[in-house]
Amino acid sequence: MVLSARQRIEILILLGCGDKIRSQAEVCALFNAKYPENQISQGTQLIKYFTNLRNTVQTGRARALNEEKRLDIALELLENPHTSTVSLARNHDAPRATIRRFLTQEKYHPYKVYLVQELIIIEKMIMIGDSNFVRK
């Protein structure tokens, strides 16, 4: 018995997900009613495989920054854009490298020059080179 890709997808749809999960017997009955030329039995390896596939946990490393932490970091940067990556990492229990990676993904440049204090008029004139203004 060879099932097409469409029929395998149909079995997945028949299995359902969440609170609408069907048993193997129900899936076999529904599939056999729809496709009488390709009868499958309740003990079919294919249905066991799909049932196990549904119960498996996602493999791989967990993300260091979930969506909630990402949003918190972005909000903190909006409130105070001069926050250091060290303090962000400390406040959100995340590695500093992960914070830096998040900042570069979001196109945020933490080391841009920003205005610390406003220059007074005399300092501006000294920078321009108007020495006559200073002597007055």
ChimeraX attribute file (.defattr): number of C-alpha atoms within 10 A of each C-alpha:
attribute: neighborCount
match mode: 1-to-1
recipient: residues
	/A:1	7
	/A:2	7
	/A:3	11
	/A:4	9
	/A:5	9
	/A:6	9
	/A:7	14
	/A:8	15
	/A:9	12
	/A:10	14
	/A:11	18
	/A:12	17
	/A:13	12
	/A:14	19
	/A:15	20
	/A:16	14
	/A:17	11
	/A:18	5
	/A:19	6
	/A:20	9
	/A:21	15
	/A:22	12
	/A:23	14
	/A:24	19
	/A:25	13
	/A:26	14
	/A:27	23
	/A:28	21
	/A:29	15
	/A:30	13
	/A:31	19
	/A:32	15
	/A:33	12
	/A:34	12
	/A:35	12
	/A:36	9
	/A:37	9
	/A:38	14
	/A:39	14
	/A:40	19
	/A:41	16
	/A:42	16
	/A:43	11
	/A:44	11
	/A:45	11
	/A:46	15
	/A:47	22
	/A:48	13
	/A:49	10
	/A:50	15
	/A:51	16
	/A:52	10
	/A:53	11
	/A:54	14
	/A:55	8
	/A:56	8
	/A:57	7
	/A:58	7
	/A:59	6
	/A:60	6
	/A:61	6
	/A:62	8
	/A:63	8
	/A:64	13
	/A:65	17
	/A:66	9
	/A:67	10
	/A:68	9
	/A:69	14
	/A:70	16
	/A:71	12
	/A:72	14
	/A:73	20
	/A:74	17
	/A:75	12
	/A:76	15
	/A:77	17
	/A:78	11
	/A:79	10
	/A:80	10
	/A:81	14
	/A:82	13
	/A:83	13
	/A:84	14
	/A:85	17
	/A:86	14
	/A:87	11
	/A:88	19
	/A:89	17
	/A:90	12
	/A:91	12
	/A:92	14
	/A:93	12
	/A:94	15
	/A:95	15
	/A:96	16
	/A:97	12
	/A:98	15
	/A:99	20
	/A:100	18
	/A:101	12
	/A:102	16
	/A:103	18
	/A:104	12
	/A:105	9
	/A:106	10
	/A:107	9
	/A:108	15
	/A:109	11
	/A:110	16
	/A:111	8
	/A:112	7
	/A:113	7
	/A:114	9
	/A:115	6
	/A:116	6
	/A:117	6
	/A:118	8
	/A:119	10
	/A:120	8
	/A:121	10
	/A:122	13
	/A:123	12
	/A:124	12
	/A:125	15
	/A:126	13
	/A:127	10
	/A:128	9
	/A:129	11
	/A:130	12
	/A:131	12
	/A:132	9
	/A:133	11
	/A:134	11
	/A:135	6
	/A:136	5
